[in-house]
Amino acid sequence: MDRQSLVAQFNTLLPLAAEWAAEQEQRILREGVPLSQQELADARAAEVREPERVRLLKVESIPSPAHPMLKTACASANFFPADPRGLTVRYGIFLRSDCWRDRTIIAHELVHTAQYERLGGILPFLSKYLLECATLGYSQAPMEQEAMAAGQ
């Protein structure tokens, strides 16, 4: 799926992506662990309003949606990194096991949590973030650049 097709199907994909994200957040909140004291301080520095709600979940690989349309969209060139080290779904953060408790990656992901809060939840966040990634590319998306800067 090229960028033009992705953008054309955006309104169809968005609710599917939001549903998947909400399911993943619930999994992380159920199975994950709270932030350490240092991570809580980093969350506050990233302007996360409710850092005590954040949970981390160690996984071998970051899950991806099973829905065929979402799977195709996620595989689109320059949309997401091929093998992400972390993924944030509001208050839930997946971390690959080889990156577990990596402060730089967690700081990056905490910026996304703050963005979810600022924008008002999963659907508003995904609407803006995914459109940026679809139209500009992952590394050029302003929301991703904000998180990259924090991780440095």
N, C-alpha and C positions, 0 to 999 in steps of 0.2 A: 504494500500500500504506500503510494507516494504522498508527499505533503498535501498536495491539492485534494486528493481523495480523502485524506485524513480530516482535513478542515471541512470538507463537504459533508462528512458523516459525523461531525463533532457532536451535534445535538442528539444523535442516536446513541453515540458511545458514552456521553457524559453520565447519564443515569446508571448505565451498567457499571461504569468505573466507580461511581459513588457507592453503589450497592456493594461491590467487591471491597472497596476501601473500608466501609463500615464493618463488614464481616471480619476483615483482617485486624482492625483496631480492637474489636471485641476479643479476638483470640489473644492478642498481645496483652491486653488488660487482664485477662484471665490467667495467662501462663507466665507473664513477664515478671521482672523484678524492678523494684523502685530504684531511682537514681541514688548514687552515693552522695555524700556531703559535697565533694568537689563538683560532681555533675549537677547538683542542685544549684550551686553557686554559678556554674556556667549557664544553666537555664535562666537564672535571674539576669545574668549579664546579657543574654540573648533576648531579654524582655518577655520571657514566657510568664504569663500572668498566674498560672496555676501549676508550677513545676512539680508539686507533690502528686499530681495526677499522672505524670509521665511514667511509663514502664518500658523496659528494654527486654527484648526477647532474642536469645541466641539461636541462630538457624544455620544449617549447613550452606544453604543458598537462599537468596531472597525469593519468596514466592512470586509467581506471576499469575495473572488471571487465566482461568481455564476456558472462559467463554470464547468461542472462535473469533468473533469480531474484535474483542479486546486483545486477544493473543496476537492477532495480525497487526493491530495498531501498535502494540508494545514492541513488536519486532521491526517496526518501520525504521528505516535508516535515520540515524541522528536524533531519534526521539528520546531514548533513554540509553544509558551506558549498557553494554552487553552483559556485564557481570557486576551489578552494583554491590557496594560494600554495606550499604544501609538503605533503609526506606522508612519514611515517616508517614503514618496515617493518624493524624491529629495527635493524640496523647500516647500512641503506640509507636515504638521504634523497633524495627527489625535490624539486627546486626549480624553479619556473617560471622561464623565462629572464629575465623582467622583474624577478625578485626574486633573481637569482643573487648569491650571497655576501652577502645581507642578514643582518647579524648578529642582528637581532631575531628574524627568522624561524628562523634556524638555532638560536639559543638555545632557542626554543620547541620545535623538533623534537628537539633533544638531550634535552630532558626526557622526551620519549616514548621515546627510546632507553634512558634510565635506567629508565623504567617497564618496558620489555620485559625488561631485565636483572633488575630486582627481582622481577618476577612469574614469571620462568623461561622466557621464549621467546614465540614467535608465538601459539600456541594459548591459553595462559593470559592473555596481554595482550589479545588480541582478545575473548576470552570476557568479560572484565571491561569493557573499553573500549566495545565495541559494545553490550553490554547497557545500560551507562550512557547512551549516546547514544540508544538505542532507547526507553528508559523515561523519561529526563529531558530529552532534547534535547541536541544538540551543545554549545551554549553553557553549559548547566547541569551537564554531566557533570563530576564531581569531578576525573577524570584530565585532562580538557581544561582545567579551570580552573587546575590546577597548572601546566600548560604555558603557559597565557596569562600567569600571574603571572611566570614566569621570563622570558618574552619582553619584559616591561616593565622 
